């Protein structure tokens, strides 16, 4: 019978000061050092997901603002295209 692994061990080294801080944090919240590291990894992943979501919101907001400004200024389709190309040339992600 083949046994499926549901988890994998990871070994890492920390400077003594960081290890002591991990140990203190684990004792403070009543868990193991491994739990502290796992929680840190989960938080890191959530942080990256949040950054991605914020980037998407920022891009939508940028497009919406651009469309409103084009309407207020009265840019024609070719002028809008030229403005977009100029913004992209400045490194603004569209």
N, C-alpha and C positions, 0 to 999 in steps of 0.2 A: 504494500500500500504506500503510495506517494503522499507525503505530508506537505501541504501547502503552507508556505510561510506567510503569515499575516503582518509581520513586522520585521524590520531589519535593524540590527545594532549599529551604532555609529560611535566611534571612539575619537575623541579630540583632546588636544592639550590646551590648557589655559595657563597664563602666567599665575603665579601663586596668589597675587593680590586679587585677580579676577576670580579665581577658584574660591577664595575666602568670601568674596562678595556673593558668589552664587550660593555658597553654603549658608551664609547668613540669610539670604532671601528665602531659600528653601525652608530654613528653620522658622523664619518669621511667618510664612504663610502655611506652614505645616505640611510640606510635601517633600519630594526627593529633588535632588539637583537635576536629575533627568527630566522631571516634570517642569522645572523652571526653564530648561533649555527647549523642551517641546513647546511650552507656552510662548517662548520668545520666537520660535520659528513660525508658529501660527500667527502671532501678531505681525511678524514681518510679511507674511503672505497677505494678510488682510490689508496692511499698509500699501503694498504694491497694487492690490486690486482697487483700493480707494484712489490711488494716484491715477490709474487707468480710467476709472469712472470720472474723475475730475477733469482729466484731459478731454474726454468725449464731451462733457458738459461745456467746457471752455470752447471747444471747436464749434459746437452748436450755437453758443452764445455769440461767437465771433461772426458766424454766417448770418445770424439773425440781425445783429447790429449793422453789418455791412448792407444787408437788404434794406433795412430802414433808412440808412444814410443815403443809399442810392435813390430811394423813392423821394426823400426830402430834397436832395440836390437835383433830381431829375435826370440822372444819367441814362443814356440810351444803352442798348444791349452791347454794342461794340465798345462803348466807354467803360461799361461794367467789366467786360472781359479784359480790357487793358488795365484796369485798376487791380483786378485779381492777379494778373501776371506780374504787375509791379510789386504787389504785396508778397507774392511767392518769391520774387527776386530778392526781397529783403529778408527772406528766411522765415516768413510767417507761414506756419503749417495751415493748410486749407483743408 
